[in-house]
Amino acid sequence: MKVRPLGDRVLIKRMEPKEQVKGGIIIPDTAKEKPLEGTVVSVGEGRYDDKGKLIPMTVKEGQKVLVGKYAGTEIKIDEVEHIIVREDEILGIIE
């Protein structure tokens, strides 16, 4: 299945956190925090300003980005967890 975001939305695949077991304690998946990093899978065309001029997207496919903990809408595509966020919800680009 392919998903193409509309407007100024960005489809991001969350990066899997590295599991570290300290002292033999195993933390269940429900108690783990969602990762804040992800890879841009697809971007929309951009947004329009008040005069109807298209403002292109800053992020591009393949870039690694930081998003807020509760940002966006979670979806599953081919059993892989993704989120769709507006471009202004992206906190930064990891270089």
PDB file of N, CA, C and O in Angstrom:
ATOM      1  N   MET A   1       0.845  -1.171   0.000  1.00  0.00           N
ATOM      2  CA  MET A   1       0.000   0.000   0.000  1.00  0.00           C
ATOM      3  C   MET A   1       0.893   1.239   0.000  1.00  0.00           C
ATOM      4  O   MET A   1       1.898   1.285   0.710  1.00  0.00           O
ATOM      5  N   LYS A   2       0.529   2.231  -0.789  1.00  0.00           N
ATOM      6  CA  LYS A   2       1.266   3.490  -0.831  1.00  0.00           C
ATOM      7  C   LYS A   2       0.373   4.586  -0.286  1.00  0.00           C
ATOM      8  O   LYS A   2      -0.828   4.619  -0.554  1.00  0.00           O
ATOM      9  N   VAL A   3       0.972   5.480   0.480  1.00  0.00           N
ATOM     10  CA  VAL A   3       0.247   6.620   1.024  1.00  0.00           C
ATOM     11  C   VAL A   3       1.002   7.882   0.629  1.00  0.00           C
ATOM     12  O   VAL A   3       2.206   7.991   0.860  1.00  0.00           O
ATOM     13  N   ARG A   4       0.298   8.821   0.039  1.00  0.00           N
ATOM     14  CA  ARG A   4       0.898  10.099  -0.335  1.00  0.00           C
ATOM     15  C   ARG A   4       0.220  11.188   0.487  1.00  0.00           C
ATOM     16  O   ARG A   4      -0.977  11.425   0.326  1.00  0.00           O
ATOM     17  N   PRO A   5       0.970  11.854   1.370  1.00  0.00           N
ATOM     18  CA  PRO A   5       0.373  12.896   2.199  1.00  0.00           C
ATOM     19  C   PRO A   5      -0.088  14.083   1.353  1.00  0.00           C
ATOM     20  O   PRO A   5       0.474  14.367   0.295  1.00  0.00           O
ATOM     21  N   LEU A   6      -1.104  14.756   1.833  1.00  0.00           N
ATOM     22  CA  LEU A   6      -1.631  15.929   1.142  1.00  0.00           C
ATOM     23  C   LEU A   6      -1.152  17.206   1.823  1.00  0.00           C
ATOM     24  O   LEU A   6      -0.842  17.206   3.014  1.00  0.00           O
ATOM     25  N   GLY A   7      -1.095  18.284   1.063  1.00  0.00           N
ATOM     26  CA  GLY A   7      -0.754  19.591   1.617  1.00  0.00           C
ATOM     27  C   GLY A   7       0.627  19.615   2.247  1.00  0.00           C
ATOM     28  O   GLY A   7       1.614  19.202   1.639  1.00  0.00           O
ATOM     29  N   ASP A   8       0.678  20.112   3.487  1.00  0.00           N
ATOM     30  CA  ASP A   8       1.964  20.237   4.175  1.00  0.00           C
ATOM     31  C   ASP A   8       2.189  19.107   5.171  1.00  0.00           C
ATOM     32  O   ASP A   8       2.842  19.299   6.197  1.00  0.00           O
ATOM     33  N   ARG A   9       1.652  17.939   4.872  1.00  0.00           N
ATOM     34  CA  ARG A   9       1.820  16.794   5.762  1.00  0.00           C
ATOM     35  C   ARG A   9       2.996  15.923   5.320  1.00  0.00           C
ATOM     36  O   ARG A   9       3.382  15.906   4.151  1.00  0.00           O
ATOM     37  N   VAL A  10       3.554  15.198   6.301  1.00  0.00           N
ATOM     38  CA  VAL A  10       4.740  14.378   6.074  1.00  0.00           C
ATOM     39  C   VAL A  10       4.482  12.993   6.662  1.00  0.00           C
ATOM     40  O   VAL A  10       4.001  12.881   7.789  1.00  0.00           O
ATOM     41  N   LEU A  11       4.798  11.937   5.909  1.00  0.00           N
ATOM     42  CA  LEU A  11       4.691  10.564   6.391  1.00  0.00           C
ATOM     43  C   LEU A  11       6.055  10.142   6.916  1.00  0.00           C
ATOM     44  O   LEU A  11       7.048  10.189   6.190  1.00  0.00           O
ATOM     45  N   ILE A  12       6.101   9.724   8.189  1.00  0.00           N
ATOM     46  CA  ILE A  12       7.365   9.399   8.850  1.00  0.00           C
ATOM     47  C   ILE A  12       7.308   7.983   9.399  1.00  0.00           C
ATOM     48  O   ILE A  12       6.329   7.588  10.032  1.00  0.00           O
ATOM     49  N   LYS A  13       8.362   7.226   9.149  1.00  0.00           N
ATOM     50  CA  LYS A  13       8.505   5.885   9.733  1.00  0.00           C
ATOM     51  C   LYS A  13       9.347   6.031  10.988  1.00  0.00           C
ATOM     52  O   LYS A  13      10.480   6.511  10.941  1.00  0.00           O
ATOM     53  N   ARG A  14       8.777   5.611  12.112  1.00  0.00           N
ATOM     54  CA  ARG A  14       9.505   5.719  13.373  1.00  0.00           C
ATOM     55  C   ARG A  14      10.687   4.774  13.389  1.00  0.00           C
ATOM     56  O   ARG A  14      10.612   3.659  12.873  1.00  0.00           O
ATOM     57  N   MET A  15      11.775   5.225  13.985  1.00  0.00           N
ATOM     58  CA  MET A  15      12.962   4.383  14.126  1.00  0.00           C
ATOM     59  C   MET A  15      12.765   3.501  15.342  1.00  0.00           C
ATOM     60  O   MET A  15      12.295   3.955  16.385  1.00  0.00           O
ATOM     61  N   GLU A  16      13.127   2.243  15.200  1.00  0.00           N
ATOM     62  CA  GLU A  16      13.002   1.304  16.305  1.00  0.00           C
ATOM     63  C   GLU A  16      14.033   1.622  17.375  1.00  0.00           C
ATOM     64  O   GLU A  16      15.215   1.760  17.063  1.00  0.00           O
ATOM     65  N   PRO A  17      13.610   1.743  18.642  1.00  0.00           N
ATOM     66  CA  PRO A  17      14.585   2.019  19.700  1.00  0.00           C
ATOM     67  C   PRO A  17      15.471   0.813  19.952  1.00  0.00           C
ATOM     68  O   PRO A  17      15.041  -0.330  19.796  1.00  0.00           O
ATOM     69  N   LYS A  18      16.702   1.074  20.341  1.00  0.00           N
ATOM     70  CA  LYS A  18      17.617  -0.007  20.672  1.00  0.00           C
ATOM     71  C   LYS A  18      17.254  -0.524  22.059  1.00  0.00           C
ATOM     72  O   LYS A  18      17.179   0.244  23.019  1.00  0.00           O
ATOM     73  N   GLU A  19      17.030  -1.821  22.155  1.00  0.00           N
ATOM     74  CA  GLU A  19      16.647  -2.402  23.435  1.00  0.00           C
ATOM     75  C   GLU A  19      17.869  -2.635  24.299  1.00  0.00           C
ATOM     76  O   GLU A  19      18.838  -3.267  23.879  1.00  0.00           O
ATOM     77  N   GLN A  20      17.806  -2.116  25.506  1.00  0.00           N
ATOM     78  CA  GLN A  20      18.872  -2.319  26.463  1.00  0.00           C
ATOM     79  C   GLN A  20      18.236  -2.831  27.748  1.00  0.00           C
ATOM     80  O   GLN A  20      17.341  -2.197  28.308  1.00  0.00           O
ATOM     81  N   VAL A  21      18.698  -3.959  28.198  1.00  0.00           N
ATOM     82  CA  VAL A  21      18.184  -4.537  29.432  1.00  0.00           C
ATOM     83  C   VAL A  21      19.234  -4.294  30.510  1.00  0.00           C
ATOM     84  O   VAL A  21      20.367  -4.766  30.420  1.00  0.00           O
ATOM     85  N   LYS A  22      18.826  -3.547  31.527  1.00  0.00           N
ATOM     86  CA  LYS A  22      19.748  -3.248  32.617  1.00  0.00           C
ATOM     87  C   LYS A  22      19.314  -4.010  33.852  1.00  0.00           C
ATOM     88  O   LYS A  22      18.163  -3.905  34.276  1.00  0.00           O
ATOM     89  N   GLY A  23      20.195  -4.754  34.415  1.00  0.00           N
ATOM     90  CA  GLY A  23      19.903  -5.467  35.650  1.00  0.00           C
ATOM     91  C   GLY A  23      18.885  -6.575  35.500  1.00  0.00           C
ATOM     92  O   GLY A  23      18.290  -7.001  36.489  1.00  0.00           O
ATOM     93  N   GLY A  24      18.668  -7.056  34.274  1.00  0.00           N
ATOM     94  CA  GLY A  24      17.756  -8.163  34.055  1.00  0.00           C
ATOM     95  C   GLY A  24      16.284  -7.780  34.077  1.00  0.00           C
ATOM     96  O   GLY A  24      15.427  -8.664  34.063  1.00  0.00           O
ATOM     97  N   ILE A  25      15.959  -6.470  34.111  1.00  0.00           N
ATOM     98  CA  ILE A  25      14.561  -6.038  34.122  1.00  0.00           C
ATOM     99  C   ILE A  25      14.096  -5.861  32.681  1.00  0.00           C
ATOM    100  O   ILE A  25      14.726  -5.160  31.889  1.00  0.00           O
ATOM    101  N   ILE A  26      12.994  -6.504  32.362  1.00  0.00           N
ATOM    102  CA  ILE A  26      12.429  -6.401  31.015  1.00  0.00           C
ATOM    103  C   ILE A  26      11.221  -5.479  31.091  1.00  0.00           C
ATOM    104  O   ILE A  26      10.294  -5.707  31.868  1.00  0.00           O
ATOM    105  N   ILE A  27      11.249  -4.431  30.270  1.00  0.00           N
ATOM    106  CA  ILE A  27      10.155  -3.462  30.248  1.00  0.00           C
ATOM    107  C   ILE A  27       9.165  -3.868  29.161  1.00  0.00           C
ATOM    108  O   ILE A  27       9.567  -4.059  28.013  1.00  0.00           O
ATOM    109  N   PRO A  28       7.866  -4.006  29.498  1.00  0.00           N
ATOM    110  CA  PRO A  28       6.878  -4.380  28.484  1.00  0.00           C
ATOM    111  C   PRO A  28       6.715  -3.281  27.438  1.00  0.00           C
ATOM    112  O   PRO A  28       6.968  -2.106  27.706  1.00  0.00           O
ATOM    113  N   ASP A  29       6.282  -3.688  26.230  1.00  0.00           N
ATOM    114  CA  ASP A  29       6.125  -2.742  25.132  1.00  0.00           C
ATOM    115  C   ASP A  29       5.180  -1.600  25.465  1.00  0.00           C
ATOM    116  O   ASP A  29       5.385  -0.476  25.007  1.00  0.00           O
ATOM    117  N   THR A  30       4.149  -1.871  26.254  1.00  0.00           N
ATOM    118  CA  THR A  30       3.169  -0.837  26.570  1.00  0.00           C
ATOM    119  C   THR A  30       3.752   0.255  27.457  1.00  0.00           C
ATOM    120  O   THR A  30       3.231   1.370  27.468  1.00  0.00           O
ATOM    121  N   ALA A  31       4.808  -0.030  28.196  1.00  0.00           N
ATOM    122  CA  ALA A  31       5.419   0.949  29.096  1.00  0.00           C
ATOM    123  C   ALA A  31       6.554   1.720  28.440  1.00  0.00           C
ATOM    124  O   ALA A  31       7.041   2.701  29.003  1.00  0.00           O
ATOM    125  N   LYS A  32       6.984   1.290  27.257  1.00  0.00           N
ATOM    126  CA  LYS A  32       8.092   1.961  26.582  1.00  0.00           C
ATOM    127  C   LYS A  32       7.615   3.260  25.959  1.00  0.00           C
ATOM    128  O   LYS A  32       6.472   3.375  25.515  1.00  0.00           O
ATOM    129  N   GLU A  33       8.519   4.240  25.935  1.00  0.00           N
ATOM    130  CA  GLU A  33       8.198   5.502  25.291  1.00  0.00           C
ATOM    131  C   GLU A  33       8.360   5.379  23.784  1.00  0.00           C
ATOM    132  O   GLU A  33       9.202   4.624  23.297  1.00  0.00           O
ATOM    133  N   LYS A  34       7.551   6.125  23.057  1.00  0.00           N
ATOM    134  CA  LYS A  34       7.646   6.137  21.604  1.00  0.00           C
ATOM    135  C   LYS A  34       8.917   6.875  21.204  1.00  0.00           C
ATOM    136  O   LYS A  34       9.265   7.879  21.826  1.00  0.00           O
ATOM    137  N   PRO A  35       9.616   6.400  20.177  1.00  0.00           N
ATOM    138  CA  PRO A  35      10.826   7.096  19.743  1.00  0.00           C
ATOM    139  C   PRO A  35      10.480   8.450  19.132  1.00  0.00           C
ATOM    140  O   PRO A  35       9.424   8.624  18.523  1.00  0.00           O
ATOM    141  N   LEU A  36      11.379   9.389  19.307  1.00  0.00           N
ATOM    142  CA  LEU A  36      11.168  10.733  18.789  1.00  0.00           C
ATOM    143  C   LEU A  36      11.816  10.929  17.426  1.00  0.00           C
ATOM    144  O   LEU A  36      11.610  11.958  16.782  1.00  0.00           O
ATOM    145  N   GLU A  37      12.602   9.944  16.982  1.00  0.00           N
ATOM    146  CA  GLU A  37      13.270  10.034  15.695  1.00  0.00           C
ATOM    147  C   GLU A  37      12.527   9.219  14.653  1.00  0.00           C
ATOM    148  O   GLU A  37      11.858   8.235  14.970  1.00  0.00           O
ATOM    149  N   GLY A  38      12.657   9.647  13.403  1.00  0.00           N
ATOM    150  CA  GLY A  38      12.050   8.895  12.322  1.00  0.00           C
ATOM    151  C   GLY A  38      12.654   9.283  10.992  1.00  0.00           C
ATOM    152  O   GLY A  38      13.411  10.248  10.890  1.00  0.00           O
ATOM    153  N   THR A  39      12.307   8.513   9.970  1.00  0.00           N
ATOM    154  CA  THR A  39      12.781   8.756   8.615  1.00  0.00           C
ATOM    155  C   THR A  39      11.600   9.184   7.758  1.00  0.00           C
ATOM    156  O   THR A  39      10.542   8.554   7.789  1.00  0.00           O
ATOM    157  N   VAL A  40      11.782  10.252   6.996  1.00  0.00           N
ATOM    158  CA  VAL A  40      10.724  10.759   6.128  1.00  0.00           C
ATOM    159  C   VAL A  40      10.531   9.787   4.972  1.00  0.00           C
ATOM    160  O   VAL A  40      11.470   9.508   4.226  1.00  0.00           O
ATOM    161  N   VAL A  41       9.314   9.273   4.826  1.00  0.00           N
ATOM    162  CA  VAL A  41       8.987   8.328   3.760  1.00  0.00           C
ATOM    163  C   VAL A  41       8.413   9.060   2.558  1.00  0.00           C
ATOM    164  O   VAL A  41       8.756   8.757   1.415  1.00  0.00           O
ATOM    165  N   SER A  42       7.538  10.025   2.820  1.00  0.00           N
ATOM    166  CA  SER A  42       6.872  10.740   1.740  1.00  0.00           C
ATOM    167  C   SER A  42       6.451  12.121   2.237  1.00  0.00           C
ATOM    168  O   SER A  42       6.160  12.291   3.421  1.00  0.00           O
ATOM    169  N   VAL A  43       6.416  13.106   1.340  1.00  0.00           N
ATOM    170  CA  VAL A  43       5.999  14.462   1.701  1.00  0.00           C
ATOM    171  C   VAL A  43       4.915  14.951   0.747  1.00  0.00           C
ATOM    172  O   VAL A  43       4.837  14.518  -0.403  1.00  0.00           O
ATOM    173  N   GLY A  44       4.089  15.850   1.239  1.00  0.00           N
ATOM    174  CA  GLY A  44       3.066  16.471   0.402  1.00  0.00           C
ATOM    175  C   GLY A  44       3.702  17.547  -0.478  1.00  0.00           C
ATOM    176  O   GLY A  44       4.916  17.746  -0.461  1.00  0.00           O
ATOM    177  N   GLU A  45       2.860  18.230  -1.242  1.00  0.00           N
ATOM    178  CA  GLU A  45       3.380  19.234  -2.177  1.00  0.00           C
ATOM    179  C   GLU A  45       3.731  20.555  -1.498  1.00  0.00           C
ATOM    180  O   GLU A  45       4.487  21.349  -2.058  1.00  0.00           O
ATOM    181  N   GLY A  46       3.207  20.802  -0.322  1.00  0.00           N
ATOM    182  CA  GLY A  46       3.452  22.061   0.384  1.00  0.00           C
ATOM    183  C   GLY A  46       2.131  22.703   0.743  1.00  0.00           C
ATOM    184  O   GLY A  46       1.066  22.123   0.532  1.00  0.00           O
ATOM    185  N   ARG A  47       2.207  23.911   1.291  1.00  0.00           N
ATOM    186  CA  ARG A  47       0.975  24.608   1.659  1.00  0.00           C
ATOM    187  C   ARG A  47       0.879  25.909   0.887  1.00  0.00           C
ATOM    188  O   ARG A  47       1.867  26.413   0.353  1.00  0.00           O
ATOM    189  N   TYR A  48      -0.324  26.436   0.842  1.00  0.00           N
ATOM    190  CA  TYR A  48      -0.567  27.682   0.135  1.00  0.00           C
ATOM    191  C   TYR A  48      -0.710  28.819   1.137  1.00  0.00           C
ATOM    192  O   TYR A  48      -1.334  28.658   2.186  1.00  0.00           O
ATOM    193  N   ASP A  49      -0.122  29.983   0.804  1.00  0.00           N
ATOM    194  CA  ASP A  49      -0.260  31.141   1.685  1.00  0.00           C
ATOM    195  C   ASP A  49      -1.578  31.846   1.391  1.00  0.00           C
ATOM    196  O   ASP A  49      -2.381  31.360   0.594  1.00  0.00           O
ATOM    197  N   ASP A  50      -1.799  32.984   2.028  1.00  0.00           N
ATOM    198  CA  ASP A  50      -3.066  33.718   1.877  1.00  0.00           C
ATOM    199  C   ASP A  50      -3.304  34.220   0.459  1.00  0.00           C
ATOM    200  O   ASP A  50      -4.450  34.444   0.069  1.00  0.00           O
ATOM    201  N   LYS A  51      -2.245  34.398  -0.309  1.00  0.00           N
ATOM    202  CA  LYS A  51      -2.371  34.908  -1.670  1.00  0.00           C
ATOM    203  C   LYS A  51      -2.447  33.790  -2.703  1.00  0.00           C
ATOM    204  O   LYS A  51      -2.524  34.066  -3.900  1.00  0.00           O
ATOM    205  N   GLY A  52      -2.427  32.523  -2.261  1.00  0.00           N
ATOM    206  CA  GLY A  52      -2.522  31.395  -3.172  1.00  0.00           C
ATOM    207  C   GLY A  52      -1.196  30.909  -3.710  1.00  0.00           C
ATOM    208  O   GLY A  52      -1.164  30.064  -4.605  1.00  0.00           O
ATOM    209  N   LYS A  53      -0.089  31.431  -3.176  1.00  0.00           N
ATOM    210  CA  LYS A  53       1.234  31.017  -3.634  1.00  0.00           C
ATOM    211  C   LYS A  53       1.650  29.752  -2.878  1.00  0.00           C
ATOM    212  O   LYS A  53       1.501  29.674  -1.659  1.00  0.00           O
ATOM    213  N   LEU A  54       2.176  28.758  -3.614  1.00  0.00           N
ATOM    214  CA  LEU A  54       2.607  27.496  -3.010  1.00  0.00           C
ATOM    215  C   LEU A  54       3.932  27.676  -2.292  1.00  0.00           C
ATOM    216  O   LEU A  54       4.905  28.157  -2.874  1.00  0.00           O
ATOM    217  N   ILE A  55       3.965  27.285  -1.020  1.00  0.00           N
ATOM    218  CA  ILE A  55       5.201  27.306  -0.233  1.00  0.00           C
ATOM    219  C   ILE A  55       5.707  25.869  -0.197  1.00  0.00           C
ATOM    220  O   ILE A  55       5.063  25.005   0.397  1.00  0.00           O
ATOM    221  N   PRO A  56       6.860  25.598  -0.830  1.00  0.00           N
ATOM    222  CA  PRO A  56       7.349  24.208  -0.906  1.00  0.00           C
ATOM    223  C   PRO A  56       7.792  23.683   0.457  1.00  0.00           C
ATOM    224  O   PRO A  56       8.047  24.453   1.383  1.00  0.00           O
ATOM    225  N   MET A  57       7.878  22.362   0.561  1.00  0.00           N
ATOM    226  CA  MET A  57       8.267  21.697   1.802  1.00  0.00           C
ATOM    227  C   MET A  57       9.767  21.856   2.046  1.00  0.00           C
ATOM    228  O   MET A  57      10.561  21.899   1.106  1.00  0.00           O
ATOM    229  N   THR A  58      10.139  21.942   3.325  1.00  0.00           N
ATOM    230  CA  THR A  58      11.540  22.041   3.717  1.00  0.00           C
ATOM    231  C   THR A  58      12.178  20.664   3.801  1.00  0.00           C
ATOM    232  O   THR A  58      13.325  20.480   3.395  1.00  0.00           O
ATOM    233  N   VAL A  59      11.422  19.681   4.337  1.00  0.00           N
ATOM    234  CA  VAL A  59      11.961  18.328   4.488  1.00  0.00           C
ATOM    235  C   VAL A  59      11.811  17.557   3.190  1.00  0.00           C
ATOM    236  O   VAL A  59      10.930  17.834   2.375  1.00  0.00           O
ATOM    237  N   LYS A  60      12.701  16.573   3.017  1.00  0.00           N
ATOM    238  CA  LYS A  60      12.681  15.744   1.810  1.00  0.00           C
ATOM    239  C   LYS A  60      12.690  14.274   2.209  1.00  0.00           C
ATOM    240  O   LYS A  60      13.059  13.929   3.331  1.00  0.00           O
ATOM    241  N   GLU A  61      12.285  13.420   1.290  1.00  0.00           N
ATOM    242  CA  GLU A  61      12.272  11.983   1.534  1.00  0.00           C
ATOM    243  C   GLU A  61      13.665  11.490   1.889  1.00  0.00           C
ATOM    244  O   GLU A  61      14.655  11.917   1.295  1.00  0.00           O
ATOM    245  N   GLY A  62      13.736  10.579   2.873  1.00  0.00           N
ATOM    246  CA  GLY A  62      15.002   9.990   3.275  1.00  0.00           C
ATOM    247  C   GLY A  62      15.693  10.706   4.415  1.00  0.00           C
ATOM    248  O   GLY A  62      16.622  10.152   5.004  1.00  0.00           O
ATOM    249  N   GLN A  63      15.275  11.923   4.751  1.00  0.00           N
ATOM    250  CA  GLN A  63      15.905  12.647   5.852  1.00  0.00           C
ATOM    251  C   GLN A  63      15.456  12.078   7.193  1.00  0.00           C
ATOM    252  O   GLN A  63      14.342  11.571   7.321  1.00  0.00           O
ATOM    253  N   LYS A  64      16.337  12.168   8.194  1.00  0.00           N
ATOM    254  CA  LYS A  64      15.983  11.774   9.556  1.00  0.00           C
ATOM    255  C   LYS A  64      15.543  13.020  10.297  1.00  0.00           C
ATOM    256  O   LYS A  64      16.199  14.061  10.235  1.00  0.00           O
ATOM    257  N   VAL A  65      14.417  12.904  11.007  1.00  0.00           N
ATOM    258  CA  VAL A  65      13.840  14.064  11.677  1.00  0.00           C
ATOM    259  C   VAL A  65      13.486  13.746  13.125  1.00  0.00           C
ATOM    260  O   VAL A  65      13.394  12.582  13.515  1.00  0.00           O
ATOM    261  N   LEU A  66      13.288  14.797  13.910  1.00  0.00           N
ATOM    262  CA  LEU A  66      12.804  14.694  15.277  1.00  0.00           C
ATOM    263  C   LEU A  66      11.374  15.210  15.312  1.00  0.00           C
ATOM    264  O   LEU A  66      11.074  16.262  14.748  1.00  0.00           O
ATOM    265  N   VAL A  67      10.496  14.471  15.975  1.00  0.00           N
ATOM    266  CA  VAL A  67       9.110  14.896  16.116  1.00  0.00           C
ATOM    267  C   VAL A  67       8.741  14.895  17.593  1.00  0.00           C
ATOM    268  O   VAL A  67       9.399  14.240  18.402  1.00  0.00           O
ATOM    269  N   GLY A  68       7.699  15.620  17.941  1.00  0.00           N
ATOM    270  CA  GLY A  68       7.233  15.656  19.313  1.00  0.00           C
ATOM    271  C   GLY A  68       6.667  14.309  19.738  1.00  0.00           C
ATOM    272  O   GLY A  68       6.243  13.505  18.909  1.00  0.00           O
ATOM    273  N   LYS A  69       6.669  14.082  21.040  1.00  0.00           N
ATOM    274  CA  LYS A  69       6.234  12.799  21.583  1.00  0.00           C
ATOM    275  C   LYS A  69       4.778  12.478  21.214  1.00  0.00           C
ATOM    276  O   LYS A  69       4.454  11.326  20.926  1.00  0.00           O
ATOM    277  N   TYR A  70       3.917  13.475  21.222  1.00  0.00           N
ATOM    278  CA  TYR A  70       2.500  13.242  20.949  1.00  0.00           C
ATOM    279  C   TYR A  70       2.050  13.855  19.625  1.00  0.00           C
ATOM    280  O   TYR A  70       0.856  14.073  19.424  1.00  0.00           O
ATOM    281  N   ALA A  71       2.975  14.130  18.735  1.00  0.00           N
ATOM    282  CA  ALA A  71       2.659  14.768  17.458  1.00  0.00           C
ATOM    283  C   ALA A  71       2.065  13.778  16.473  1.00  0.00           C
ATOM    284  O   ALA A  71       2.387  12.590  16.499  1.00  0.00           O
ATOM    285  N   GLY A  72       1.202  14.273  15.609  1.00  0.00           N
ATOM    286  CA  GLY A  72       0.716  13.512  14.473  1.00  0.00           C
ATOM    287  C   GLY A  72      -0.314  12.447  14.766  1.00  0.00           C
ATOM    288  O   GLY A  72      -0.805  12.307  15.886  1.00  0.00           O
ATOM    289  N   THR A  73      -0.625  11.702  13.722  1.00  0.00           N
ATOM    290  CA  THR A  73      -1.590  10.615  13.761  1.00  0.00           C
ATOM    291  C   THR A  73      -0.877   9.325  13.402  1.00  0.00           C
ATOM    292  O   THR A  73      -0.210   9.241  12.371  1.00  0.00           O
ATOM    293  N   GLU A  74      -1.020   8.317  14.256  1.00  0.00           N
ATOM    294  CA  GLU A  74      -0.356   7.037  14.015  1.00  0.00           C
ATOM    295  C   GLU A  74      -1.176   6.187  13.055  1.00  0.00           C
ATOM    296  O   GLU A  74      -2.398   6.096  13.176  1.00  0.00           O
ATOM    297  N   ILE A  75      -0.486   5.562  12.092  1.00  0.00           N
ATOM    298  CA  ILE A  75      -1.127   4.631  11.158  1.00  0.00           C
ATOM    299  C   ILE A  75      -0.196   3.447  10.945  1.00  0.00           C
ATOM    300  O   ILE A  75       1.008   3.537  11.189  1.00  0.00           O
ATOM    301  N   LYS A  76      -0.766   2.330  10.486  1.00  0.00           N
ATOM    302  CA  LYS A  76       0.045   1.157  10.137  1.00  0.00           C
ATOM    303  C   LYS A  76      -0.059   0.943   8.641  1.00  0.00           C
ATOM    304  O   LYS A  76      -1.150   0.905   8.072  1.00  0.00           O
ATOM    305  N   ILE A  77       1.109   0.804   8.012  1.00  0.00           N
ATOM    306  CA  ILE A  77       1.174   0.521   6.584  1.00  0.00           C
ATOM    307  C   ILE A  77       1.975  -0.759   6.438  1.00  0.00           C
ATOM    308  O   ILE A  77       3.151  -0.796   6.799  1.00  0.00           O
ATOM    309  N   ASP A  78       1.365  -1.795   5.922  1.00  0.00           N
ATOM    310  CA  ASP A  78       2.003  -3.105   5.783  1.00  0.00           C
ATOM    311  C   ASP A  78       2.612  -3.571   7.107  1.00  0.00           C
ATOM    312  O   ASP A  78       3.743  -4.055   7.148  1.00  0.00           O
ATOM    313  N   GLU A  79       1.845  -3.416   8.186  1.00  0.00           N
ATOM    314  CA  GLU A  79       2.234  -3.842   9.539  1.00  0.00           C
ATOM    315  C   GLU A  79       3.436  -3.078  10.101  1.00  0.00           C
ATOM    316  O   GLU A  79       4.059  -3.535  11.059  1.00  0.00           O
ATOM    317  N   VAL A  80       3.767  -1.924   9.518  1.00  0.00           N
ATOM    318  CA  VAL A  80       4.855  -1.085  10.017  1.00  0.00           C
ATOM    319  C   VAL A  80       4.236   0.221  10.521  1.00  0.00           C
ATOM    320  O   VAL A  80       3.413   0.832   9.839  1.00  0.00           O
ATOM    321  N   GLU A  81       4.641   0.639  11.718  1.00  0.00           N
ATOM    322  CA  GLU A  81       4.063   1.826  12.325  1.00  0.00           C
ATOM    323  C   GLU A  81       4.657   3.102  11.729  1.00  0.00           C
ATOM    324  O   GLU A  81       5.876   3.260  11.672  1.00  0.00           O
ATOM    325  N   HIS A  82       3.786   4.009  11.287  1.00  0.00           N
ATOM    326  CA  HIS A  82       4.165   5.297  10.736  1.00  0.00           C
ATOM    327  C   HIS A  82       3.354   6.378  11.448  1.00  0.00           C
ATOM    328  O   HIS A  82       2.378   6.079  12.136  1.00  0.00           O
ATOM    329  N   ILE A  83       3.762   7.625  11.279  1.00  0.00           N
ATOM    330  CA  ILE A  83       2.949   8.740  11.738  1.00  0.00           C
ATOM    331  C   ILE A  83       2.867   9.763  10.612  1.00  0.00           C
ATOM    332  O   ILE A  83       3.789   9.909   9.810  1.00  0.00           O
ATOM    333  N   ILE A  84       1.746  10.464  10.573  1.00  0.00           N
ATOM    334  CA  ILE A  84       1.564  11.563   9.633  1.00  0.00           C
ATOM    335  C   ILE A  84       1.502  12.835  10.467  1.00  0.00           C
ATOM    336  O   ILE A  84       0.674  12.957  11.370  1.00  0.00           O
ATOM    337  N   VAL A  85       2.384  13.782  10.157  1.00  0.00           N
ATOM    338  CA  VAL A  85       2.444  15.042  10.890  1.00  0.00           C
ATOM    339  C   VAL A  85       2.451  16.201   9.914  1.00  0.00           C
ATOM    340  O   VAL A  85       2.801  16.041   8.745  1.00  0.00           O
ATOM    341  N   ARG A  86       2.062  17.369  10.401  1.00  0.00           N
ATOM    342  CA  ARG A  86       2.225  18.587   9.608  1.00  0.00           C
ATOM    343  C   ARG A  86       3.698  18.984   9.671  1.00  0.00           C
ATOM    344  O   ARG A  86       4.394  18.659  10.632  1.00  0.00           O
ATOM    345  N   GLU A  87       4.158  19.678   8.659  1.00  0.00           N
ATOM    346  CA  GLU A  87       5.571  20.048   8.630  1.00  0.00           C
ATOM    347  C   GLU A  87       5.953  20.891   9.843  1.00  0.00           C
ATOM    348  O   GLU A  87       7.075  20.769  10.334  1.00  0.00           O
ATOM    349  N   ASP A  88       5.061  21.737  10.338  1.00  0.00           N
ATOM    350  CA  ASP A  88       5.411  22.574  11.488  1.00  0.00           C
ATOM    351  C   ASP A  88       5.473  21.796  12.809  1.00  0.00           C
ATOM    352  O   ASP A  88       5.886  22.352  13.827  1.00  0.00           O
ATOM    353  N   GLU A  89       5.068  20.516  12.809  1.00  0.00           N
ATOM    354  CA  GLU A  89       5.199  19.673  14.004  1.00  0.00           C
ATOM    355  C   GLU A  89       6.569  18.977  14.064  1.00  0.00           C
ATOM    356  O   GLU A  89       6.909  18.361  15.073  1.00  0.00           O
ATOM    357  N   ILE A  90       7.337  19.079  12.999  1.00  0.00           N
ATOM    358  CA  ILE A  90       8.688  18.500  12.983  1.00  0.00           C
ATOM    359  C   ILE A  90       9.612  19.468  13.719  1.00  0.00           C
ATOM    360  O   ILE A  90       9.683  20.652  13.389  1.00  0.00           O
ATOM    361  N   LEU A  91      10.314  18.945  14.718  1.00  0.00           N
ATOM    362  CA  LEU A  91      11.162  19.777  15.561  1.00  0.00           C
ATOM    363  C   LEU A  91      12.508  20.088  14.932  1.00  0.00           C
ATOM    364  O   LEU A  91      13.069  21.157  15.172  1.00  0.00           O
ATOM    365  N   GLY A  92      13.035  19.174  14.132  1.00  0.00           N
ATOM    366  CA  GLY A  92      14.331  19.406  13.507  1.00  0.00           C
ATOM    367  C   GLY A  92      14.736  18.278  12.582  1.00  0.00           C
ATOM    368  O   GLY A  92      14.141  17.200  12.588  1.00  0.00           O
ATOM    369  N   ILE A  93      15.759  18.546  11.787  1.00  0.00           N
ATOM    370  CA  ILE A  93      16.316  17.578  10.856  1.00  0.00           C
ATOM    371  C   ILE A  93      17.657  17.108  11.413  1.00  0.00           C
ATOM    372  O   ILE A  93      18.496  17.932  11.776  1.00  0.00           O
ATOM    373  N   ILE A  94      17.868  15.798  11.484  1.00  0.00           N
ATOM    374  CA  ILE A  94      19.123  15.239  11.992  1.00  0.00           C
ATOM    375  C   ILE A  94      20.095  15.103  10.831  1.00  0.00           C
ATOM    376  O   ILE A  94      19.799  14.448   9.832  1.00  0.00           O
ATOM    377  N   GLU A  95      21.252  15.726  10.970  1.00  0.00           N
ATOM    378  CA  GLU A  95      22.246  15.675   9.887  1.00  0.00           C
ATOM    379  C   GLU A  95      23.407  14.808  10.268  1.00  0.00           C
ATOM    380  O   GLU A  95      24.341  14.646   9.483  1.00  0.00           O
TER     381      GLU A  95
END
